[in-house]
Amino acid sequence: MTLPASVPAVPKKTTRSSDRFVAYVHELCESKGTRAALRRGLGLPVERCNYLHRYLVPRMPDQVHPDAKRAHYAVAALIAARPRTARDAQTMRPTTEDETATWYRRPNLGAALGQAVGRKVLKPATAESALHLMSRQSTEAIHPYLPALTRQLLNGGIAVDWAVLLEDLAWWNRDRDRIATRWLESYFRVTSAAPADDDRPETPASIEENNA
């Protein structure tokens, strides 16, 4: 079964603020002009996202941690930058077992990278190199790295759960070891469940090299 290239918008009845924010951004992106404005924030700090304030400030609390604010701006820009195929795949998420599953059972970025390896969108060495690199860095280094990485996932038909990514980025600098461990565990859980049909040795490569 082929997964959509983007985790669909969630029903408005959800109580999780990250899901509500993601649903709001999906609605904003129905306008081509608004989508273009949000996309201008890709990889940039909040202070350089002048075109995003009018859309996102009304959805932000008066007092919000700077890391959380940047995470909201970053995810809004990433959603706006989805390729057309990912936007076309967007539908409302049905109320299923997945909808009522615990938060930590939802796929994080590590799981998405694992799926990318299973579907040959990324080589194992490339995905693992990306995970280990991010696990050693602060969000200052990760944010500029995400646009190319998520674009590659989406172009390969790999779903990204934006709400999970939003919360992980918001807490990364304060809880990096726990979140990085969760990403790595999810990655190896997904890849170990998939049959290996290519045992050729590989050397570590960057995402940019894999894009070439």
Protein Blocks (a to p, Z undefined) as FASTA:
>chain_A
ZZdfbdcdddfkbmbfklmmmmmmmmmmmpmklmmmmmmmgoiafklmmmlmmmmmmmpc
fbdcfklmmmmmmmmmmmmmpcfklmmmpccddddfklmpcfklpccfklmmmmmmmnom
acfklmmmmmmmmmmpcfklmmmmmmmmmmmmmmnopacdfklmmmmmmmmmmmmmmmmm
mmmmmmmmmmmmpccfbfbdcddddfklmmZZ
